[in-house]
Amino acid sequence: MLTGLFTGLFVASAEEFFSRDGVFGGSEALLTFVPFPLFAALFVSIGLRRRRLLKRMTGVAYLTLTIPLLGIGMGGANVLQQMLGGAIGGGFWGLLFAIRSSHTGVNSK
């Protein structure tokens, strides 16, 4: 959930910053959509002091960007709405990753 929240915050803030001229072009989108979800995943994994979760957090961040945030962003949402959408999407994708890892026996030691 935190990964989705920070992904929404970072991506929405970068969109606001880069689209000051009213145009959100290809290079601006590339600078927004590639590094900022990775920064969010890294920020959460370091903040939780669980570096081994970085791979899962990165997956959650990019899936959160793909499904809820791009749709909300195309609709003209502001930063707060994208943060809320990111938190909901991050909670959903994080739950799926947690269920998958519990079924494979990663957490059952």
Secondary structure as the mmCIF struct_conf table of DSSP 4:
data_model
#
loop_
_struct_conf.conf_type_id
_struct_conf.id
_struct_conf.beg_label_comp_id
_struct_conf.beg_label_asym_id
_struct_conf.beg_label_seq_id
_struct_conf.end_label_comp_id
_struct_conf.end_label_asym_id
_struct_conf.end_label_seq_id
HELX_RH_AL_P HELX_RH_AL_P1 LEU A 2 PHE A 18
TURN_TY1_P TURN_TY1_P1 SER A 19 ASP A 21
BEND BEND1 GLY A 22 GLY A 22
HELX_RH_AL_P HELX_RH_AL_P2 GLY A 26 PHE A 33
TURN_TY1_P TURN_TY1_P2 VAL A 34 VAL A 34
HELX_RH_AL_P HELX_RH_AL_P3 PRO A 35 GLY A 47
TURN_TY1_P TURN_TY1_P3 LEU A 48 ARG A 49
HELX_RH_3T_P HELX_RH_3T_P1 ARG A 51 LEU A 53
HELX_RH_AL_P HELX_RH_AL_P4 LEU A 54 THR A 64
HELX_RH_PI_P HELX_RH_PI_P1 LEU A 65 LEU A 69
HELX_RH_AL_P HELX_RH_AL_P5 LEU A 70 MET A 74
TURN_TY1_P TURN_TY1_P4 GLY A 75 GLY A 76
HELX_RH_AL_P HELX_RH_AL_P6 VAL A 79 HIS A 103
TURN_TY1_P TURN_TY1_P5 THR A 104 GLY A 105
BEND BEND2 VAL A 106 ASN A 107
#
